[in-house]
Amino acid sequence: MTVKIDTSPVIADEIKSTTCYMCACRCGIKVYLKDGTVSYIEGNRDHPVNKGVLCAKGSAGIKQHYSPARLTKPLRRVGERGRGEFEEIEWEEALELAASWLKDIRATAPEKLALFTGRDQSQALTGWWASQFGTPNFSAHGGFCSVNMAAAGLYTFGGSFWEFGEPDWAHTKYFMLFGVAEDHASNPLKTNLGKLKKRGVKFVSINPVKTGYSAIAD
């Protein structure tokens, strides 16, 4: 019996060009949509940052929308702290609860509230919220990570990785890498490290952990 296999199935009726937000690298991607649903993500070869290269984290970006573990409603604890027992509530109830918890401190001493947000990609919004609340004590993930790297890059070679710019790879003769994690800027960093090694550029890595980058360092 002969079974006919479609080797070129139609996986999309629309393709959108955008950027990946799975890390701060901002690689260009093409998102394939089928009946309004994301069916596939691939690197955009026309994008200047990654030139089509896409890491596993970027490819897994589809799970940001369709993971079965994704929260769809606010959760309220119903058991003891640490037991992991919660129930879903509606947004109106969640906002009323939050407002009731914060009402007194805002009326008496709003500066006692310290606000810290993780990598939520909305630090401008959370900073605005803190200023409207009345507290100057707010910070976010970037202050401990990418913003410091950007500042160091600006003071040394005039730019930095990710959306802030990048080194002059073509004219680099000696490359030093300080404590960079594997999960950031991985695509342009890996491809350009390969080009440096091919040209015989000396690569020095300073890191308490021997990462994949350090494995090819001189």
Secondary structure, DSSP 8 states (H G I E B T S, - for coil): ------SS----SEEEEEE--SSTT--EEEEEEETTEEEEEEE-TT-TTTTT---HHHHGGGHHHH-TT---S-EEE-S-TTS--EEE--HHHHHHHHHHHHHHHHHH-GGG--EEE-S-S-HHHHHHHHHHHT---EEEGGGGTHHHHHHHHHHHTS--SGGG----GGG-SEEEEES--TTSSHHHHHHHHHHHHHHT-EEEEE-SS--TTGGG--
